[in-house]
Amino acid sequence: MTQPSRRPVIIWLILVAITLGYLALDSSADHRASTAVTIVAIVLALVKARFIFREFMQARNAPVLLGRLTDLWVLLIGAALLGSYLTGLAVR
């Protein structure tokens, strides 16, 4: 009998730690939208999205092109989110 892999549990614990880290960062803020906190929140969400793509949507074992496309998606979404946020700050 083969033992199940511990990798999903470890990745899940990392995702939980990232979430708890963000919550600690958010609770230490003074309830105003800080640019640094917002950028960190976006980056943490993108890191979590990549972990989820790779580990729980099986992109890690997929063909190389699919792995690269999921990475590209994360980068494009990150650029769009950060770009729109920073543009909004400049316009305001």
C-alpha angles and dihedrals in degrees: 000000000000121000117239116251118263092206096095091051092049092048090047090052090050090051090050091048091051090050093048090047090054091047090052090049091048095048091051091055119092094244094264123113104261118194092222094050092047093050091047090050091052093047092048090050090052092049089051091048091053092049090050092048093049101041110024101030092046096238088136091070095034125102114290093251092059091049091051091047092053090049089049090050091053091049094047093048090047092050091047094049096044092041094051092045094049092043089052090053091050093048094047 
